[in-house]
């Protein structure tokens, strides 16, 4: 994916191509090879920008409906309190359940969590690749691979934003969570299967497939080795998602 000048044999990386955004869908291996040959920050900056924009889009689309649901559940809880306590709690709720506060906290903490999760994923796969004899890999290359591998999740976010906008309601049980949810927010919060299955969908599985292909290209290891490394990462990530329900499930469940 490089070109060679005829006189001095100097190899230069290809210019960035927006077609890579489509190539990651139908030609992922060739796209990873081309992207990794590009030496400027833009090779990971463009997909990262796509991830941030799509996350912001789905957050803005669903926040009004999340806010209505949260207010409804809060009112149900306030109805069980004495009037004086309910009035004091309602005053605090007017601020914490306001649209500006919810929008700022959702975007702020959501974006920080996304970046932290991406860096943690890259670090695990970067160091893990050396176990399988990864050759001449850099953290920048692994970060690039993982930003591109998350493009399916960006597509999923856009699909979710469109669905929420057209249906005028939030998706309460994403992924496969609907298989185990019973509709009671408190009971579902205590059920570890709900967070476990909520993150499992076709877009997440597609992203894991791209991770396998990208790590194989970047670390120069076999796809079988990259698959093992990716599955271990996925198991750890899912385990961390379920951990809060396992720890606090008893208190939620009463």
Residue pairs with C-beta under 8 A, 6 or more apart in sequence:
1 13
1 14
1 33
1 34
1 37
2 11
2 12
2 13
2 14
2 37
3 11
3 12
3 14
4 10
4 11
5 12
13 37
13 38
13 39
13 40
14 34
14 37
14 38
15 38
16 38
16 40
16 42
16 43
16 46
17 34
18 46
20 31
20 34
20 35
20 148
21 46
21 47
21 50
21 151
23 30
23 31
23 34
24 31
24 32
24 148
24 151
24 210
25 151
28 210
28 213
28 214
29 213
29 217
31 148
32 145
32 148
32 213
32 214
32 217
32 218
33 217
35 43
35 144
35 148
36 43
36 141
36 144
36 145
36 217
36 218
43 144
44 140
44 143
44 144
44 147
44 148
47 147
47 148
47 150
47 151
47 154
48 118
48 147
50 151
50 154
51 114
51 147
51 150
51 151
51 153
51 154
52 111
52 114
54 154
54 155
54 157
54 158
54 161
55 110
55 111
55 114
55 154
55 157
56 107
56 111
57 157
57 158
57 161
58 157
58 158
58 160
58 161
58 164
59 103
59 106
59 107
59 110
60 103
61 160
61 161
61 164
61 165
62 160
62 161
62 164
62 170
62 171
63 99
63 102
63 103
63 106
64 99
65 164
65 168
65 169
65 170
66 102
66 170
67 97
67 99
67 102
69 170
69 172
70 97
70 102
71 93
71 97
73 185
74 93
74 97
78 86
78 89
78 90
78 93
79 86
81 89
95 101
96 102
117 237
118 143
118 146
118 147
118 150
119 143
121 146
121 233
121 237
122 139
122 142
122 143
122 146
123 139
124 233
124 236
125 142
125 145
125 146
125 211
125 215
125 229
125 230
125 233
126 137
126 139
126 142
128 229
128 232
128 233
129 137
129 142
129 215
129 218
129 219
129 221
129 226
129 229
130 137
131 229
132 219
132 221
132 222
132 225
132 226
132 228
132 229
133 221
134 219
134 220
134 221
135 219
135 220
135 221
136 220
137 218
137 219
137 220
141 218
142 215
142 218
142 219
144 218
145 211
145 214
145 215
145 217
145 218
146 211
146 214
148 210
148 214
149 207
149 210
149 211
149 214
150 207
151 207
151 210
152 203
152 204
152 206
152 207
152 210
153 203
153 204
153 207
155 203
156 201
156 202
156 203
156 204
159 203
160 171
160 174
163 171
164 170
164 171
172 181
173 181
173 188
173 194
173 198
174 198
174 199
174 201
175 197
175 198
175 199
175 200
175 201
175 204
176 197
176 198
176 200
176 201
177 188
177 193
177 194
177 195
177 197
177 198
179 197
180 191
180 193
180 194
180 197
181 188
181 191
181 194
182 188
186 252
186 253
186 254
187 252
187 253
188 194
189 245
189 249
189 252
190 245
190 248
190 249
190 250
190 252
190 253
191 245
191 249
192 242
192 245
192 246
192 249
194 245
195 241
195 242
195 244
195 245
196 238
196 241
196 242
199 238
199 241
200 238
208 230
208 234
211 226
211 230
211 233
212 223
212 226
212 227
212 230
213 223
213 226
215 221
215 226
215 229
215 230
216 222
216 223
216 225
216 226
219 226
245 252
